[in-house]
Amino acid sequence: MTAFDFSTLQPDLIIDALQQLGLDVSSGLSALNSYENRVYQFSAYRGDALKPEKFVVKFYRPQRWTAEQLQEEHDFAFELAAADIPVVAPLKVNGQSLLQYGGYYFALFPSRGGRTLEIDNDEQLAMLGRFLGRLHQVGKVKPFSHRPAFSVESHLLQSREVLSALQFIPSYLRPAFDTALDQVIALCVKQYKPTSLIRLHGDCHAGNLFYVDQGPFFVDLDDCRSGPAIQDIWMMLSGDRMQQRDTLELMLEEYEQYCEFDPSELKLIEPLRAMRMVHYMAWLARRWQDPAFPMNFPWFATDKYWEQQCLALKEQLYLLQQAPLSLVPDY
């Protein structure tokens, strides 16, 4: 996985893959913002159509998910779409949504535009709360069979192994960094005890959400996993505790019109934040051999970045030691 890159994914291969689907590409391939996979927007004639349609094609990073895990992502999207939940599901070609060409798995999607969701817009957050309630209502129906769950093992312990071997962390910082990381992990092991796991979007932040007048929508479910419901909510919370509580109350009031929320999950917010923080550092390390990563994340190899991460771990350790966020005001 660490040595893989997309060097063989050349434009000719992409065009050939699309042509085998019966698509006559009439435009160039416009790369969209995605580092984990390779995603392109294009226009093409399909069948005897007189006008081209806009599509998005996504080539999945090999060795990340199995075919069964990718298909389960697609099936979840189809299940949500059938329930009129606004997720852009992949298109089926001859009954198949997970396609193969040139050693890659890929999928074809309709192109859909929208504005970035504004996390300080109460109306949009209320709509998102309703949307997530409906999404989780479907997510509770049955478990994933192949997609993994959010866990201390996957997000912290495995990440610590990667970071312990990373040469970019300067020697003068290594003792403080390792100590802070171990302390964060120790608290997360004690605190991350979810009582219920459901199928989730898994990576619900503003960059993965788009908004139209009818409400918010997700473009795909690439990071869907099992986990506690709060995982799809906490990344919308920003500001101080009072601001976070206000946003949480707004979203949950709408959320619970469709799906019951267990308030005991609020104590999982800071462990989940820590898990995301550490997993992100290890993700960059795992992907560093892909030429796209040094080009787009040059600061990852600087002492300043690791000084900032050491400080961030210490700040997160402090948050883990505080009382969990509550819907009851702090007096």
Secondary structure as GFF3:
##gff-version 3
##sequence-region A 1 331
A	DSSP	alpha_helix	11	19	.	.	.	ID=ss1
A	DSSP	beta_strand	23	25	.	.	.	ID=ss2
A	DSSP	beta_strand	30	31	.	.	.	ID=ss3
A	DSSP	beta_strand	38	46	.	.	.	ID=ss4
A	DSSP	beta_strand	53	59	.	.	.	ID=ss5
A	DSSP	alpha_helix	67	82	.	.	.	ID=ss6
A	DSSP	beta_strand	99	101	.	.	.	ID=ss7
A	DSSP	beta_strand	104	110	.	.	.	ID=ss8
A	DSSP	beta_strand	115	116	.	.	.	ID=ss9
A	DSSP	alpha_helix	122	139	.	.	.	ID=ss10
A	DSSP	alpha_helix	152	152	.	.	.	ID=ss11
A	DSSP	pi_helix	153	157	.	.	.	ID=ss12
A	DSSP	alpha_helix	158	164	.	.	.	ID=ss13
A	DSSP	alpha_helix	174	191	.	.	.	ID=ss14
A	DSSP	beta_strand	198	199	.	.	.	ID=ss15
A	DSSP	three_ten_helix	206	208	.	.	.	ID=ss16
A	DSSP	beta_strand	209	212	.	.	.	ID=ss17
A	DSSP	beta_strand	215	218	.	.	.	ID=ss18
A	DSSP	beta_strand	226	227	.	.	.	ID=ss19
A	DSSP	three_ten_helix	229	232	.	.	.	ID=ss20
A	DSSP	three_ten_helix	234	236	.	.	.	ID=ss21
A	DSSP	alpha_helix	241	255	.	.	.	ID=ss22
A	DSSP	three_ten_helix	263	268	.	.	.	ID=ss23
A	DSSP	alpha_helix	269	286	.	.	.	ID=ss24
A	DSSP	alpha_helix	292	296	.	.	.	ID=ss25
A	DSSP	three_ten_helix	298	301	.	.	.	ID=ss26
A	DSSP	alpha_helix	303	320	.	.	.	ID=ss27
###
